[in-house]
Amino acid sequence: MNHPYIEINEKICGGSPVIKGTRTRIVDIAIEYEYLNYTPDEIINAHPHLKLEQVHDALSYYYENRAELDEKIRSDKQFIQELSKTFKVGP
């Protein structure tokens, strides 16, 4: 399917799919929608530089590529957990 608001460029966010003209990753929109239960309107409020049609296209792209993008979300989460162990903050 054609996604006019999505781009993949190795020089932007390491090649992760983003909303064209931004550095907003599709996985970040998916996390807000799927895991934080934000509505598309709430996502727009959190990212005022985005338009509703961009968010809907991002969600459409996510659902068409869900297995691959869910794996990216899992690997990012694991990476963050490892970093937090390495750079333990606090007493």
DAZI-V148087 format. One record per residue. RES is the residue in one letter. SS is DSSP state (alpha for helix, beta for strand, coil for the rest). PSI is psi in whole degrees, -180 to 180 (NA if undefined). Layout:
RES/SS/PSI + RES/SS/PSI
This chain:
M/coil/148 + N/coil/132 + H/coil/93 + P/coil/-17 + Y/coil/6 + I/beta/140 + E/beta/151 + I/coil/120 + N/coil/124 + E/coil/-24 + K/coil/-8 + I/coil/118 + C/alpha/38 + G/alpha/23 + G/alpha/4 + S/coil/139 + P/coil/134 + V/beta/166 + I/beta/125 + K/coil/133 + G/coil/4 + T/coil/179 + R/coil/20 + T/coil/112 + R/beta/147 + I/alpha/-39 + V/alpha/-33 + D/alpha/-39 + I/alpha/-42 + A/alpha/-41 + I/alpha/-45 + E/alpha/-39 + Y/alpha/-52 + E/alpha/-43 + Y/alpha/-31 + L/coil/-5 + N/coil/34 + Y/coil/143 + T/coil/164 + P/alpha/-38 + D/alpha/-38 + E/alpha/-34 + I/alpha/-42 + I/alpha/-42 + N/alpha/-36 + A/alpha/-24 + H/coil/74 + P/coil/-12 + H/coil/-8 + L/coil/157 + K/coil/156 + L/alpha/-40 + E/alpha/-31 + Q/alpha/-42 + V/alpha/-44 + H/alpha/-40 + D/alpha/-40 + A/alpha/-43 + L/alpha/-39 + S/alpha/-45 + Y/alpha/-43 + Y/alpha/-50 + Y/alpha/-30 + E/alpha/-23 + N/coil/33 + R/alpha/-46 + A/alpha/-47 + E/alpha/-44 + L/alpha/-34 + D/alpha/-36 + E/alpha/-39 + K/alpha/-42 + I/alpha/-44 + R/alpha/-44 + S/alpha/-37 + D/alpha/-42 + K/alpha/-43 + Q/alpha/-42 + F/alpha/-44 + I/alpha/-39 + Q/alpha/-41 + E/alpha/-42 + L/alpha/-41 + S/alpha/-30 + K/alpha/-40 + T/alpha/-42 + F/coil/57 + K/coil/127 + V/coil/139 + G/coil/-173 + P/coil/NA
